[in-house]
Amino acid sequence: QVQLVESGGGLVQPGGSLRLSCVASGSIGNFYNMAWYRQAPGKQRELVASITSRGTTNYDDSVRGRFTISRANAKNTVYLQMNSLKPEDTAVYFCNVWSVASAYDVWGQGTQVTVSS
């Protein structure tokens, strides 16, 4: 069973930065993909960024150039570096880890990011 623990959310002023972390534990296997999603009040959950087991990244257009996803395989951790934050980035951010080979798809509990002056 795979479990995820997220950290790093908080309140930041527009233009500021935050780094989110998500640590996976349990039977994660060797080939797994990782992603960050977000959900703002009254909106659907949306993909922010993803990174495959080989390190290929993908970003939503709204965050490309401002956010960077990365992973530390030795620590089973995925990061989301968020720079130049905007009020519209305010949302609950969720970590997602999935593996076709190991047949699992799990979510973290979410961490709140609020961008406000």
N, C-alpha and C positions, 0 to 999 in steps of 0.2 A: 504494500500500500504506500502511495506517494502522498506526502504532505508538503504544503507550502507555507512559508512565513514571510510576510512582507513587512517592510519598514521604510521610513524615510519621508513620509508625507508630512504636511504641515501647512502653515500660513506663510505666504511670501508676498512681497510687493511686486507689482508689475515690473518686468525687466529683470527680476531676480532669478535665482537658480535653486534647484533641488535635485537630489539624487535618490531615486528609489532603488531598493534592493529586494530581492526575493530569493530565499534559500529553499532548495528542495531537499527532502530527506526521504528515506525509505528505499524501496526497490525501484529506483529510477532507470536502471539499465545504462547502456552506453550510447544509445542513439535517441536523443530526444530534442524536441524543438521547444522554444520558449517565446513568450510574447507578453506584451502589456496591452490591456484594454482599458477603456475608461467609460464611465457612465455619469452623465450630468443629470440633475433633477429634471424629470419629465422627458428625458430622451432615452433612446435605445443605447445599449452598450455598443461601443465601436472599437475597432482595432486601432491601436496607436502605432505599434511597431512590433516586429517579430524578428527572430534570429533562428536559423536552422542549426542542426547538429554540426553542419560543416561551416557555420559562420556567415552564411548568406543572410543579409538583412533586408527588411522591407519596412517602409514608413508610410503613414498616411500623409497626404499632401499638406495637411494643416500643420504638421509638426516637422516636416523635412527641413533640414538645415538648422533646426533649433534643438531637437532632441537626438540623443544618441543611445542606441541599445547595444549592450555588450554582455559577454558572459565569461565567467571564470569556471571552467569545467572542473578543475581540481577542488573547487569549493561548492560545486553544484548551485551556482548563483548566477542570476541574471540581474543586470542593472539597467536603469533608465536615467540617463543624465538629461535633465531638462533645463535649458537655458532660455533667456529672453522670454520668460513666462508672461502670458497674457491672461486677462480675466476670463476669457473663454476657455482657458485650459482647466478651469475649476471643475473638478469631478472627483468621483471615487475611482481610483486606479486599481485594477485587478491584474494579478499575475496569472498566467496560464501556461501550463507545461503539458505537452502531449507527446506520445510515442506510438507510432504505428506498430513498430516491432514488438513492443512490450504491451501494446493494447491498453493504454490508459490515457485519460484526458482529465486533468484536475485543475482546480481553481483555488486561488488564495482568498482570504477573507476580505480583501480590499483595504486600501489606505486612502484617506482623504487628502486631497490637494486643493488648497484654496488660494487663489491669486486675487489680492485685494489691497487697496491702499487704505 
